[in-house]
């Protein structure tokens, strides 16, 4: 049924050259005009796209900063702790200002307490830092699933509009009565998929970056606890 309708529209366009030359049937001249053809569903899709871009850039800059740490950081901490230079170790941590450094700083502030208490304090700070690193990630995950669904919603509303135009026209169907709904259906589908794919890729890339930082945090905490168990000279 749908194929026959499209064939009928194609035949109509081929025969009715005057209608094809009219402004209503001209192809969109740019991306903005094509976007407007998508109708009202393009508004939430566009908002999602802006949010996804903002979160991706903001998280990437944050994670890039959080993942950087001096290769000599832990060796410096070890030397200071073993030489009872607690203040110097805390100053180094506060100056470094990374998730790893914040964990170590909390552990240094608990020196003198049982090792188990120090370990728990370090782990708690680590959990808080991971939570901060994951800020905005649920939004990306939601957009990656919701954007294609909104695109599909636009497809359905576009086809409803198309069939409504056909029903009103009866036997006098022409391309102008079909193009609006078909444009809405196709444009929203493409837009939803583009936004969904972008958000999906960004989510996975950022998740991998977070996991890499978490690994560094775990390695640093284990190394710090080993330092506390190193016998002093």
KAGI-V522038 format. One line per field, one symbol per residue. phi: phi as a letter, one per 30 degrees, with the letter a starting at -180 (. if undefined). Layout:
phi->???
This chain:
phi->.ddddddddddddddcddddddedcddedaddddddddidddddddddddddddddddddddddddddaddcddddddddddchcdddddddddddhbeddddddddddcejdeedddddddddddddddddddeideddddddcddddddddddddddddddddddddidcdbdddcddddeedddddddddddddeddddedddddddddddddddddddddddddcdddd
